[in-house]
Structures are given as C-alpha cells and as structure tokens.
Amino acid sequence: MDVISVFPKSIDMRTIERAVNIIRRGGVVIYPTDSNPALAADSLNPTAIATLCRLKKIDPARQTLSIVCSSIAQAAQYARIDNRAYDVLRRNLPGPFTFILPPVPALPKPFKHRKQVGVRVPDNEIARALAEELGHPIVSGSLGGVDPFDLESQVELMLTDADRDPDDLRGSTSMVSLLDSSAPEILREGPLELQ
C-alpha cells in the first residue's frame, strides 16, 4: 500500500486523481475525514461497495451505508432533502455529522429500495475533493480503531492529512435522523452539538 501525505490547504490534484482512478476501477482507498480515517469506494459500483463491506466486516443488507459528498448540492442528487432538512444541513455542514435521509428512487444497487441513506459532507478538503473529482459521492466506511496497515495487502493507496497527527483519532460522527425533518432525532452523540 502506498501512503501519500496531502496538505488540505494546497491539495496536489494529481494525488486526488490517482485515488479517484483507483476508485473508478473498483478499488478501495483509505482517506482522511474530519473524524476517523475511512475506506472509500465508488458509490455507483456494487462490486466495489461489496469489497468495502467485506473489509469493514459488515453486511450491506443490514447496515445503513453512508455516502460522502462534496457539497449539499451533490447530496441532493442522492437523498431527498426538503426545506427543513436543508436548513439543518446548511447550519451543520461541512462537519462531523452523518445525516440519515430518505434516498432518491434512482439510486443504484445496493442503495436501491432502501428506506434510508447516511449522508456526510466532512469538514476535510481531501474527502470533499475525492467526491468532487469522482463526480458523484463515494461510499464510505470509518476505520474506527482499525489500524490501516492491517489492510495494506487489500488497499492500494492511503491518503493522510499532513496537517493532522496520525494518532489523533477523533471518534465517530454525530448521527442524526432527518427521516422526519420536522423532528430531527440524534441517534449517536458526536464531537459537536447539532445547530
């Protein structure tokens, strides 16, 4: 596994393009977020998503899968965001939140026919640059306390945030259900309070 350190304020786009090329061909990369490092795969490639779920040891049929978007506008192409939900997203993103929203009907497998999708717009320029360069969201799975080097034979590339101490594990995101946007429900507390 190659490890490349990226400066968020002056991102080398050749590195982002390299990571996105791996993602486009169905590979998985490790990338930094505003919480823990995570695995990234192409959200429109069911085989890549299955690989990510295998590495995370999760069942995609039972887990709510999360997508990382470059912006709220990109998220709106994959999740139904009404005016109340938009107002909550606008006040809290980018940031360490996962918002559970109803998916749009046109999502591909394995999102198709799901009742919910997790949406993130991290406060990390590298994470957002990946989704921007890909042209659609990445499906994401936090590494949590897993050592990325335990996956080095299965992951081709790891991007790290050059401005962050590698031992700085920030914990999980706040998880907020906006399935009923008139009554946001906090499912998991995170580092920031919902605004």
Number of C-alpha atoms within 10 A of each C-alpha: 15 10 13 14 15 21 15 18 11 9 14 13 14 9 15 21 15 13 24 26 14 18 21 17 12 20 23 27 23 26 25 25 25 22 24 21 29 22 23 29 30 26 28 19 19 16 16 21 26 16 16 25 20 12 16 16 9 14 12 15 10 7 10 15 23 22 26 27 29 26 18 18 11 17 21 16 16 23 22 19 23 14 11 15 20 17 13 17 23 13 11 17 17 20 20 26 29 26 28 26 24 20 24 20 14 12 16 14 14 17 23 13 13 16 14 22 24 23 29 32 29 24 17 19 21 27 27 22 19 26 25 19 16 20 13 20 29 28 27 28 23 21 18 16 10 13 10 16 11 9 13 15 8 14 20 16 19 22 21 21 21 14 11 13 9 12 6 10 14 15 16 19 22 20 21 21 21 25 20 14 17 11 11 17 15 16 13 13 14 19 14 12 11 16 10
